[in-house]
Amino acid sequence: MFFVMKRIIINQYIVADPKICHGKPTFVGTRVMVWQVLELLKAGESVENIIEDFPSLTVKHIKAALDYAASLTKEGYVIINTQPQVSS
């Protein structure tokens, strides 16, 4: 069986396209991946600094990324361990 990924419009600002960044969610019209912005926010980076680093993004893009992340944990999600395993 063969699965072909097609372009998926996640919301007005985010798309998953197999031809862009191996299908990872990116902001429409860019190669900026959503996870990159979420990681920057997690690290304490301000929205203003993120927009300065990625001038193609706006506050609406950042809010769309947060909305997308929230929806992943609210609807049909898979729990994975993202913490490094420490052996005793």
C-alpha positions in Angstrom: 0.0 0.0 0.0 1.3 3.4 -0.9 0.3 6.7 0.8 0.8 10.0 -1.0 0.6 13.1 1.1 -1.3 16.0 -0.3 -1.1 19.6 0.6 -3.2 20.2 3.8 -4.4 23.7 4.7 -4.4 23.7 8.5 -5.7 27.3 8.9 -5.4 30.6 7.1 -1.7 30.9 8.0 -0.4 27.4 8.2 -0.1 24.6 5.6 1.5 21.2 5.5 2.8 20.6 1.9 5.0 17.6 1.1 7.0 19.8 -1.3 7.9 22.2 1.5 10.1 21.2 4.5 9.2 17.5 4.0 5.5 18.2 4.8 6.1 19.7 8.2 3.6 22.5 9.0 4.9 25.8 7.8 3.5 29.3 7.5 1.9 29.9 4.1 4.3 31.3 1.6 7.4 30.7 3.7 9.7 27.9 4.7 9.4 28.9 8.4 8.2 25.8 10.3 5.6 26.2 13.0 7.7 24.2 15.5 10.5 26.8 15.1 8.3 29.6 16.3 6.8 27.5 19.1 10.3 26.6 20.3 11.3 30.3 20.3 8.2 31.1 22.4 9.0 28.3 24.8 12.5 29.7 25.2 11.0 33.0 26.2 11.6 34.9 23.0 9.1 37.8 22.6 6.7 37.9 19.7 8.3 41.2 18.6 11.8 39.5 18.4 10.4 36.6 16.4 8.8 38.9 13.9 12.1 40.8 13.7 13.9 37.5 13.0 11.2 36.3 10.5 9.9 39.5 8.8 7.4 37.5 6.7 5.5 36.7 9.9 3.0 38.8 11.7 1.3 38.6 15.1 -1.5 36.8 13.4 0.9 34.0 12.3 2.1 33.6 15.8 -1.4 33.4 17.2 -2.2 30.8 14.5 0.7 28.7 15.6 -0.5 28.8 19.2 -4.0 28.0 18.1 -2.7 25.0 16.1 -0.6 23.7 19.0 -3.6 24.1 21.3 -5.9 22.2 18.9 -3.4 19.3 18.8 -3.7 18.8 22.5 -7.4 19.3 22.5 -8.5 17.1 19.7 -7.3 13.6 18.8 -3.8 13.7 20.0 -1.0 11.2 20.7 1.1 11.5 23.8 4.8 11.1 23.3 7.7 11.5 25.7 9.8 14.5 24.7 12.1 14.3 27.7 15.5 12.6 27.4 15.5 9.2 29.0 17.8 9.0 32.0 19.0 5.5 33.0 19.4 4.7 36.7 
